[in-house]
Amino acid sequence: MESPFHLYGPGDRGALPAVFPPGRPTPTAFNPTEPTPGTTSMVRQLLAAFATDVNDRIFDAGSPPVDRVVQAHDIELPAGVAVPVAGPPARMSPFTVHEDDRVRVPATLVEHGQMAPSYAYRFDSDHGSIVISDDTTLTPNLLEMADGCDVLLHEVVDQATIEACISALPVPEEIKEAFRNHMFGAHTTEAQLKELLRDIEIGQLVLHQVVPGELPRGGWQHVAQRLGRGTRTGVVAGRDGDVIGTR
């Protein structure tokens, strides 16, 4: 059998998120016996759901056991760094998740609201360095890890468009408040990316996972142009890997 596919991701944070807005009745947790499974448990349960198909292939077609083909690993934080449950993650420096003769992969905690732990990753090789922000608002941890990289792939949301969409929702105000809390506490705006470009040096900024996918006033190409103006950083706006504009 060839070398297995190794999958790395967050572990079980061990606690449910707080109810937002405060004072709202506490809902019943889904899957209460294991409400916050980590990557290892998630993969085990997903594979178990396909046991009929997997066993058919093992018994009838001689396929290898799938749990030997895919091996999951929970990322272990360095000693003294706690898994965040609420609020910003602990201030920390990047730590190595994986390293071989081709690539080194450091990670760091980033802030995605109560959806924790969340990680950004850096890939260093002989060909250069790429940092992927994952879903996050702007954090000191990410700035430290991204400083000096060749390419930073970073998410971005358009604040004005999202504010208008939330205001138009036919739902109670507390639901709108919860939506705003998540969108602007867990994601990064154009104004925050301006701070990023001011504080660190990177070769190129690639905007991905843009929300909303389309903008009425010139599109994400104009956002890329505004961000790149006055800096030495090239900025590219992309959606699902599709380049739609440059500086």
C-alpha positions in Angstrom: 0.0 0.0 0.0 1.2 3.5 -0.8 1.8 6.0 2.0 -1.4 7.1 3.7 -3.0 10.5 3.2 -2.5 12.5 6.4 -5.1 15.0 7.4 -4.4 17.6 10.1 -7.0 19.9 11.7 -8.3 21.3 15.0 -8.9 19.1 18.0 -11.9 19.0 20.3 -12.1 22.3 22.1 -14.1 20.7 24.9 -16.8 23.4 25.3 -19.8 24.7 23.5 -19.9 28.3 22.4 -21.7 30.9 24.5 -25.3 31.8 23.6 -25.5 35.0 21.7 -27.1 37.5 22.3 -26.7 37.0 26.0 -30.0 36.2 27.7 -31.3 34.2 24.8 -32.6 30.8 26.1 -29.9 28.1 25.9 -30.7 25.7 23.0 -30.3 22.0 23.1 -26.9 20.8 21.9 -26.8 18.6 18.8 -25.0 15.3 19.3 -24.8 15.9 23.1 -22.5 12.9 23.8 -19.8 14.5 21.6 -20.9 18.0 20.7 -17.5 19.4 19.6 -15.6 16.6 17.9 -12.1 17.3 16.6 -10.6 16.3 13.3 -9.7 12.7 14.3 -13.2 12.0 15.6 -14.9 13.7 12.7 -13.0 11.6 10.2 -13.7 8.4 12.2 -17.4 9.2 12.2 -17.6 10.2 8.5 -15.8 6.9 7.5 -18.2 4.9 9.8 -21.2 6.4 8.0 -19.9 4.8 4.8 -19.1 1.4 6.4 -21.5 -0.5 4.0 -19.7 0.8 0.9 -16.2 0.5 2.5 -16.8 -3.1 3.5 -18.2 -4.0 0.1 -15.0 -2.8 -1.5 -12.8 -4.5 1.1 -14.6 -7.9 0.9 -15.6 -7.9 -2.8 -12.8 -5.9 -4.6 -9.8 -6.3 -2.3 -9.6 -2.6 -1.4 -7.4 -1.7 1.6 -9.1 -0.6 4.8 -9.9 3.0 4.4 -8.7 3.9 7.8 -5.2 3.0 6.7 -5.5 5.1 3.6 -6.7 8.3 5.4 -5.1 9.0 8.8 -6.4 12.0 10.7 -4.4 14.0 13.3 -5.6 16.6 15.8 -3.3 19.6 15.9 -1.8 19.9 19.4 -1.1 23.4 20.6 2.3 24.2 22.2 2.5 23.7 26.0 1.0 26.7 27.8 -1.3 27.8 25.0 -4.9 27.1 25.8 -7.6 26.3 23.3 -9.7 29.5 22.9 -13.4 29.1 23.7 -14.5 32.8 23.7 -12.7 36.0 22.8 -9.5 36.5 20.9 -7.0 33.6 20.8 -3.9 33.7 23.0 -1.0 35.7 21.6 1.5 33.1 20.3 4.2 32.6 17.7 3.8 30.1 14.9 4.6 26.4 15.6 5.3 23.6 13.2 2.5 21.2 12.4 4.3 19.3 9.7 7.8 19.1 8.1 9.5 16.9 5.5 12.2 17.3 2.9 9.9 19.4 0.7 7.9 21.7 2.9 7.6 23.0 6.4 4.1 23.9 7.6 3.8 26.3 10.6 0.3 27.2 12.0 -1.0 29.8 14.4 -4.3 30.5 16.1 -6.6 33.1 14.5 -9.9 34.5 15.5 -13.2 33.3 13.9 -15.6 34.3 16.6 -16.6 31.4 18.8 -15.7 28.9 16.1 -12.4 27.8 17.7 -9.8 26.7 17.5 -9.2 28.2 14.1 -5.8 28.1 12.4 -3.9 30.0 9.7 -1.2 28.0 7.9 2.1 28.9 6.3 3.9 26.7 3.7 7.6 27.3 3.3 9.5 25.5 0.6 12.4 26.0 -1.8 9.9 27.7 -4.2 8.8 30.4 -1.7 6.2 30.9 1.0 2.4 31.0 1.0 0.2 31.9 4.0 -3.5 31.0 4.1 -5.5 33.0 6.5 -8.5 30.7 6.9 -11.7 32.4 8.1 -10.6 35.1 10.5 -10.7 38.7 11.6 -7.3 40.5 11.7 -5.1 39.2 14.5 -1.5 39.8 15.7 -0.8 36.1 15.4 -1.6 36.1 11.7 0.5 39.3 11.1 3.5 37.7 12.7 3.2 34.5 10.6 2.5 36.3 7.4 5.3 39.0 7.6 7.8 38.5 4.8 5.8 35.8 2.9 5.7 35.8 -0.9 1.9 35.3 -1.1 -0.8 35.8 1.5 -4.3 34.4 0.7 -6.7 36.3 2.9 -10.5 36.3 3.2 -12.4 39.6 2.9 -16.0 40.8 3.4 -17.5 44.0 2.1 -18.9 45.8 5.2 -21.3 48.2 3.5 -23.0 45.5 1.5 -23.4 43.1 4.4 -24.7 45.9 6.7 -27.4 46.7 4.0 -28.3 43.0 3.7 -28.6 42.5 7.4 -30.7 45.7 7.8 -33.2 44.4 5.2 -33.7 41.0 6.8 -37.3 40.4 7.9 -36.2 38.9 11.3 -36.1 40.2 14.9 -33.4 42.7 15.8 -31.7 40.2 18.1 -31.1 37.9 15.1 -29.7 40.8 13.1 -27.4 41.6 16.1 -26.2 38.0 16.1 -25.5 38.1 12.4 -23.5 41.3 12.7 -21.6 40.0 15.6 -20.5 37.0 13.6 -19.8 38.7 10.3 -17.7 41.6 11.7 -16.2 39.8 14.7 -15.2 36.7 12.7 -14.2 38.1 9.3 -11.9 40.8 7.8 -13.0 44.0 6.1 -11.2 46.0 3.5 -10.3 48.6 6.2 -8.6 45.9 8.3 -6.7 44.7 5.2 -5.4 48.2 4.8 -4.0 47.9 8.4 -2.4 44.6 7.4 -0.6 46.1 4.4 0.6 49.0 6.6 2.0 46.8 9.4 3.8 43.9 7.5 5.7 43.3 4.3 4.4 40.7 1.9 5.0 40.0 -1.8 1.4 39.6 -3.0 -2.0 39.7 -1.4 -4.7 37.4 -2.9 -8.2 38.1 -1.8 -10.3 34.9 -1.7 -13.5 33.7 -0.1 -14.9 37.1 -0.9 -18.3 38.0 0.5 -20.5 38.8 -1.3 -19.4 37.2 -4.5 -20.4 40.2 -6.6 -20.3 43.9 -5.8 -22.4 46.5 -7.6 -19.9 49.4 -7.5 -17.0 48.2 -9.7 -16.5 44.8 -8.1 -13.7 43.3 -6.2 -11.2 44.5 -8.9 -11.6 48.0 -7.5 -11.1 46.7 -4.0 -7.8 45.2 -5.1 -6.8 48.4 -6.8 -7.6 50.5 -3.7 -5.7 48.1 -1.4 -2.6 48.1 -3.7 -2.5 51.8 -4.1 0.4 53.4 -2.3 2.0 50.1 -1.4 4.6 47.8 -3.0 2.3 44.8 -2.6 0.5 43.3 -5.6 -3.1 42.6 -4.8 -5.3 40.1 -6.7 -9.0 39.6 -6.2 -10.1 36.0 -6.6 -13.2 34.0 -6.0 -12.9 30.2 -5.5 -9.5 30.3 -7.1 -10.6 32.3 -10.1 -8.6 35.5 -10.7 -11.0 38.3 -11.4 -8.8 41.4 -11.1 -5.3 42.8 -10.4 -3.8 46.0 -9.2 
